[in-house]
Amino acid sequence: MQTSTGCAPSSPAASVVALIDIEKEQRRRARSARVVEFRGAALRAQEITDHEWMLAGPAETGKTFAALWRLARLCAETPRAKAAIIRKVRADMGGTVLETWERVIGMHGGWSSVGGAHPEWYEHSNGARVYVGGMDRPGKVLSGERDWLFVNQAEELDLEDWETLSTRCTGRGAVTTMPMLFGDCNPGPPSHWILKRAALNVLHSRHEDNPTLYTDAGELTPQGTRSMAVLDSLSGVRRERLRFGRWVAAEGVVYEAWDRGTHYVEPFEIPSEWRRIRVVDFGYTNPFTCQWWAIDPDGRLILYRQTYRTRTIVEDHAAEITALSAGERIEATIADHDAEDRATLERHGVSTVGAHKAITPGIEAVQARLRRAGDGRPRLLVFRGSLVARDEALAAVHRPTCLEEEIECYAYPKGADGKPVKEDPIKLDDHGCDAARYAVAYVDGLGPNPAGAFLEFLRGQTGAA
């Protein structure tokens, strides 16, 4: 358990002074806890007792802070209670929900953490405990009955995930008499299960309810001016959802068949004999992405690893790519056509072949793979949690941080009549989609000589001339 440490008091008088200082700090934290202001849905979240409830609304309305404040207060009032903070993928929690949670419990006081830089749980001085986990790595989170379960970014979960959590929060083995499963979410498509679940009480939050953005008089604060400028700069479906809080589908979406419930799969150990390729799309201000794809014996493409990062030089990407690929037999690294960046990768031991970049044939090939084949499964899958590390700078301005976040908003532009023009998609937040298209074009034999690198690979494995 992590606690504060310091020099031991040298005398009884020093001990008394130290105790007085501790009491002062505790009173300061208590005063801070009392002056937090909530409005609208965030205020209702402090008193609601429904078994299932959700704070839903656009980005930066204070949903996560309000929900975590309620969780901290419930735990402080209930000795020996057991709760959990959950997200779809455990790796996405560090710079997001856990940062907010640590700010909340710092204001309350009385908490410590276990697990170092990646906490396994937090414990209150009254014995209450809050576990941390993702649905990809549930561990202790779902190992027993919980008094309360909080889900961050609940729109990422599918209905089966939510129902699984509901079975761990029935009150059967709880300390509290008021068990709750609750969460926060940004809007998604209008078909999302959150809007259809009758047992779920959805509280709709607004930017005006966040006192860090708007004053009581309805005027923007300095932080509000900055935040709303970022949200106003968004486009397409991300603007509709994150700026205005609308549950809408992307108009003119390129990959209509994409569905996380179908194309997301749990990771498994990839057999060493399967073909593997890497695909690179260059960027610096825009994201640089590298994707690792495996090809199973039926020709199915499986994305098992990806990086997606801004503000990093190619030399550093090359070192990371080499380290992540250690022990793997990579058939080819397909790359965008930037000659200088390809030369840099080459100097650092990552040889590349040029991607086939024809847009329409590549999109059609990806679309075909996303549809279910004769065995009922699509021919393109993505490992859940395949992202190596999230770019928090991108997340802070509400831009995609991986392929699967891109693909849901990748759309065609609108014509004068307001209908999608199905030619070239909008060139925005498309780096992961471009890389996926290059991968499919390579494996499906598009381009003038797509098999060349594969033949070279086989020669290297067999020793043939």
N, C-alpha and C positions, 0 to 999 in steps of 0.2 A: 504494500500500500504506500503510495507516495504522500509524504507530508513535508511541511516546511522544516528546514533544519537551520541551526545557527549556533553561535557560541553559547555555551552553558553559562547561566548567571554565576557570577563569582561570589555572591553573598546573599543572605536572606533578603536584604533590602533590595538588591537587584532583582530578586525573584518577584518581590511585590510589585516593583515597577513594571516588570515584564507582564505580569498578570493584568495590571491596570491597562497596559498598552493593548493587550489582547481583547479586553473587555471593550475598550474604545473602538477597536476595529470591528468587533461584532456589532456594536451599536450603530457604527457608521453604515455597515452593510444592511442592517435592519432598516435604517432610515431610507437607504437607497431602494430597498425592496418595496417600501410602502409608497414611494412617490411615483412608481411606474404608472403611466397613464394608458388605459385601453379604451377603445371606442368601437362601436358597431359590432361586427362579428367577433373581433378579438375580445371584446368585453363579454359577449355572451359565452365565449369559450371558457371563461373563468368560472362559470357557475353551472354549465350544462351537465346533466346527469344521464343522458341517453346512453345506452350501451354501445352504440356505434355512431360516431359523428365525424365530420370532416370540415376543416377550414379550406374553402376553395376560392380562388380568385387570381387576378393577374400577379405578375412578379412584383416584389418589393412592397407588399401591403402589410408585412409584419406577421404573416401567418405562422411561420416557424417559431418565432420568438414567443408569440402568444401561447401556442400549444405547449412549448417546452416550459414556459412559466407555470402553466397549470400543472404539468407533470411534476415539476420540482416542489410545488406547494403541496400537492397530494402526498408525495413521499415524505415531506417534512412533517406532515400531520398524521402519518400512519407508520408507527414503528414496525420494523421487520417486513415491510411490504416489499414485493418483488415486481419490478417493471422492466421495460425494454424500450430502446430506441432502435428503429429498424429502417433500413432502406433496401431497395432491390439488390444493389451490389455493395458489399461492405467497403470496397476500395473507394467508393465515391463519398464516404462520410467524413473523412479527415478534415478537409478544408471548408466544409459546408455546415452540416447540421451539428457536428460535434463542436465546431468553433462557436456556434451560437449557444449550444448547451453549456459550454464552459463559461461563457459570459454570464449566462443566467445563474448558474450555481455559484459563481463568484460573487454575484450581487446578493444572493441569499445567505451564503456562508454555511459552514458545517459539512462540506463535502470533500472527499478525497477520491483519487482514481487508482485503479490497479491495472497494470499492463504496460507501463512506460509510455512511449511515444504513440502506441496503438492500443489504447485502453480496451480491456475486456469488459470492465464494469466500473461504475461509480458507486460509492457507498456514503450514506449519510451517517452522521454521528448517532442517530437513533436506530441504526441497523437496517434501514431501508436500502435497497440495492437496485441499481438501474443497469441492466446488461446492454451491450452494444453488438449489433450484428446485421448481416445482410441476408436476404432470402437465398443468396448463393452460398453463404457460409453461416447457417443459422446457429450451430454450436449450442452454447448454453442458453441462447435466447429462447429456443423452443423446446428445451429439455424438460420443462414442467409447466405447471399452471402459473399464470402471471396475473397480478392485480390490474395492471394497466399496460397497454401496448400502444406506443406512438409510432406511426409510419410517416417518414419524411418523403416527399415527392411521390405520393401514393398513386399518381397517374401512371407511374412506371410499372406498378404491379398488375398482374392479371387477376381475374376474379378468383381463380383457384388459390392464388397466394393469400388473398384477403380472407377467404373462407378457412384456409388452414390456420391463419392467425386467430380467427374467431374461436376455434376449438381450444386455444390455449388461454382464453380469457373469459371463461364461463362463470367464475366465482366459486367453483367447486372446491378448490384448495386454496382460496385466496384469504388474505388477511382482511381486506376491505369488504364492505357490504355493497360496494358500488363499483364493480369491475367495468372497465371501459376499453374499447378498441377505437382509437381515434387517429387522425392524421391531418396532413396538409397536402394540397395539390395545386398545380397550375392547370388551367383548362386543357383539354385534349379534343379529340373528335367527338361529334354529337352522339356517336354510337357507344361511347365509353360506358363501362359497367357502373362507374360511380354515379352516373345520372339515372341509372335504372334500378339500383338496389333499394328496395322499399324500406329495409331496416335501417338505412343510413340517413342520418339527419345532416344535410349539407348546409353549412353556414357560409354565406357569400360575402367575402371581404372586398373592400374598395381602397384605392390609394388614399382617399380623403380620411380614412379611418386610421391611418398611420401617422402618429404625431411627429415622427421624424421627418415626414414629407410635407405635412400641412398643419398650419396652426388651427386653433379652435375657430378662428374667423374664416377659415377656408383659404388662407393665403399660403403659397408655397414657401417653405423654408429654404435656406441655402442648399441643404442636402436634397430637398425635394426638387429644386431646379436642376441639379446635376442628374439625379436619378431619372426624372421624367424626360430629360434630353436624350439619355441613352435609350429609353424605351420608345421614344418617338422616332428614333433613327432605325428601328427594326422595320422589316418589310414582310409582305406576304402573310402567311398563316401565323408566323411567330409574332408579328405585330398584333394581329387580331386576338391571339390568345394571351400574350404576356403584357401587352399594353392595355387592351380593352377588356380582357377577361371573358372573351367569347368562346364558347365550345363549338368550334367550327372545324370542318375538314379542309385540307389544302385543296384549293381549286386548281385544276390542271396538273395535279401531281403526276410525275413521270412514272413512278413505280407503284401503280394502284394495287398490285397484288401483294405488296409488302405488308406483313403482319407479324408483330413480335411474337404472338402466340404460336405462329407457324414456323417462322424462320429463326427464332431464337432457340438454341438448344443448350442443355447443360454440358459443360466441358467434359471430355473424356480423354484418355491417353491415346494419342494418335500412333498407330503402328509405324515402326521405323521404315517399313518398305513402301509406304504410301509416298507418292510424289508430293513435293512441296515447292512452292514458289514464293517470292517476295515481290511486292509492287510498291513503287515510290512515286509520289507526287510532290514536287518541290515547293517550298514556300519559306518565308521568313516572317514578314508582317502578317501574311496569311499563313494558315497552318501548313507545315510539312507533315505528310503522313506516310508511314510505311505499314503495309499490310502483309501478313503471313497467311498464305492459303495452303490448305492440304487438299489433295484430290484423291477421293476414295476409289476403290476398284470399279465402281459404277460410273465414274466420271463426275461425281458430285463435288462441288467446291465448298470448302468449309473454312471460314475465316476464324483462325484460332488465336491470333495475336494482332494487335495494332498499336501504333503510336500516332499521336495527333497533337502537334505542339507548334507554338509560335516562338519567335525571338530566340531561336537556337541555330547556330551555324552548322553547315553541312559536315564539317569535321567531327563535331560532337555527335551528330546523328549517326555518322558512319561508325563511330566507336560503340554507340548503343546498339546499332543493328548487329554488329559483329558479336557483341557480348550476348545479346538475346538469342542469337542463332547458334550458339556454341553447341556442338554435338549433333547438329542437324545437317542433313544432306539437302542443300538447296539447289534445285534444278536450274533456276534462272532468277535474276532480279530484273524485272521489267520496269522501266523508268520513263518519266516524261522526257521531252527532247532537249532540255536545257543542257547545252554542251559543256559549259563551265562547271555546273553542279555535278554532272555525270563524271567529268574528269576528276573532280575532287573526291567523289566516292571511290573511283578507280584507284587513286593514289593511296587511299586508306584501306584498300583490300576488298572493296565491294564492286565487282564488275557488273555492268548492266547491259541490257539490250533495249533498244528503243521500242516504246509502246506503239501499238496500232491505235491511232487517235480518231479515226472516223467516228463521228458522234452518233449518227442515226443507226448504222448497223450495230454499233456497240450497245446502244440502249436497247435495241430490239433483242439482242442476244441475252442481255441481263433480264429483260422482261420475260423472255421464254423460260429462263432458269428459275425465276421466282414462282412460276405457275407449278402446280402439283403435277408430278409425272405419273406414269402408269402404276407405280407402287404407292401412290397416295402422298408422296413426300416431294417437296420442291428439290431442285438441283442446285440450290445455293442456300447455305446455312451460316449462321453466325454464332460463335460461342458466347454465351452469357458471361459478361465480365472479361471480354477479350482485351479491353483497353488497358495498357500497361500503367499509365498514370494520367490523371485528368489535368488539363491545362486550366488552372483556376482563373487565369486572366481572361480566357474566353468565357468561362462560366459566369464571371462577374458582369460581363456585358451581354449575357444571355444569347451567346452564339453557340452553335453546335460544338461538341467536344469529341465526337466520334462518328463513324459511318452511320450507325443506326439512328443517331439524332439528325443527321443530314438528310437521310433518305426519306424521312417522313415529311419533309418540307421541300424537297427538290421538285421544282415545278416549272411548267412552261409559262412564258409571258402571256399577258392578255392582249388581244387585238382591240381595235377601235370599238368593236361591238361588245367588249367585255368578256368575250369567250377566249379560252386558251388557244394560242397559236402553236400547234404541235410541230415545231421545227427544232430549233436549238433551245434547250432549257436556259433559264436565267443563270447568268454567270455570277453566282453568289453562294457562298457556303457549299461548294460542290467538290471539294478536294478529295474527300473519302469516296464520293460517288464516281469521280473520274478514275481513281485508282481501282475501284471494283470493276469498272468498265474495262480497264486495261487488262485486268486479270482474266475476265471472261473472254475477251477478244483473243488473248494468247492461248488459253486452253481450248477454246472452240474452233481455233484454226482460221481466224480472220486475219487479213493482211497478206502481204506477198509471200512471206516465208516464215510463218509462225512456228513451224516445227524445227527450225534450225537449231535453236538453243537446246531443245529437248534431245535432238540427235547428238549434239556435242556432249550433253550430260551423260547420255548412254555410253558414248565412246569412252568417256572418262571413267565410268564405272566398270566397263568390260575390258578396257585396255585395247580396244580395236583401233586400227589405224584410221 
